[in-house]
């Protein structure tokens, strides 16, 4: 498994650190073709200079590592472009397409009552989802308590 270690560059070297395309590719474990493609798409800033004399800065390294992380997580290049341009972090609703998959949470409240939650579309973080589930269960218990005869 290839890993990329960037801490030494950020901590020890000057901000004017520059890399050749070969060095940048070695640090990011990306091919030259991929790096050039990202530059062509505007996802990565253009390097200083042209062709073999092109130099890449720490900024390019950071951009590529961020893009690599997002693509590994399954984020599309169009969405990465939005994120790099300061777009909102939550994934916007892109509508349902035939064959698309969604991750849903099914909350079984009691026999005959189930709640389906799509946390990503609802914009809920895992903590918010847990809090929501607790609140729903407390509300159901309160309704049940109103229907139960008092024990006397």
N, C-alpha and C positions, 0 to 999 in steps of 0.2 A: 504494500500500500504506500503510495507516495504522499508525503506530507510537505506542506510549505511552511517554513519558519521565517517570519518577517520581523520579529521583535528586534533582532540585532541591527537591522537597517534603520529602524525607527529610532532606536535608542542611541546607537553609537555613531552613526554617520550624519553628515550635515544635510540640511534640507535640499542642497543643490546636488545631491547624489544623482548620478545618471547611469542608465543601463543601456546596453546594446539590445537589439531585438533578441539575440540568442540568450543573453543573460536574463532578460525579462521572461522569456519562455521557460527557461530552466527554473526560475523562481516560482512561476505560477503553474507549471506543469500543463501549459497550453501550447498548441502548435503555432508556428508563425502564421499559418493561414488563418487560424481562429483569431489571433490578435489583430491581424490586418482587417479581417471581416468586421470585428467589433469597432475598429477605428472608422471603417467605411460607413458603418451604420450610424456612427455618431455616439455610440455607447461609451467609447473611450476617446479622450482628447487626442488631437493630432500630436505626433512627436515633434521635437525640435529637429529640423533638418529633413532631408529626403533620402530615400533608398537606403543604402548600406551605412550612410553617415548619420542616420536618424538616431536620436538619443531620447530615451524615455526616463521620466523622473519618478520620484517616489509616488506622486499623484497617480501616474499610470498604473503602477504596481497595485496601489490601493483600489483603484477602479476595477482592475481585472480580478482581484481577489474577491471583491464584493459581487461582481457579475458571476464569477464561478460559484460562489456560495448560493446565490439565488437560483442559478440554473440547476444546480444539484438538488435544490428543494422543489424543482418543477415549475418555477416561475418563467413565463414566456418572455421572449426578448422584447416584445411590445410593452409588457408590464414593467420590465426592468427599465426601459427607456422612461416610462412615466415616473418611476421611483427616483431615478437619477435626476430628473428634471424637477424634483420637489413635489411630486404627486402624493396624494394621501396614501398612507401606509396600508390601511385595510383594503382588501381586495374588493373592487367595486363589482356590483351586480352586472354580469355580462349576459344575463339571460340563460335560459336552459336550452341546450342543443340536444337533438336526438343522439343518444349514445354517450352523453356526458355522465360523469359520476359525481355524486355528492356524498359527503360524509354526514350522517345524521346521528343524533342521539335520541334514543327512545326511552322515555321515562314511563315506567309502569307504575301507575299510581295505585290502582286496585283493579279487580276484575271488571273489564269493560271500559276502563278509563286509561288511556295512554296518550302521552304528549310527544309529538315528534318535533325536535329542535334541530335546526341547521345552524350551528354556531357561527360558521364563517359568514353566511349570508346575513345572519342576524347581527353580526359585528360583536359577538360576545367573546371575551377572553375566557380561558379555562376557569379563572377565579370567578368571573361574573356568571358563568354557566353554573358552577357549583352553588353560588349564592341564590340564583334563580330557582334551581331545583329544590334547595332547602325551603325557600319561600312558598313554592307551590305545594310542597308536602305539608308545611305548617298550615296553609290555607285549607287544604283538604281535611286535615285532622280537626281544624276548628269547625268546619261544616259537619263533620261526623259527630263531634261533641254536642252540637245543637240538636241533632236528630236522636241521640241516645237518651233514654229516660234516666233521670238521676238515680243513683244507688242509695236507697234509704231503707 
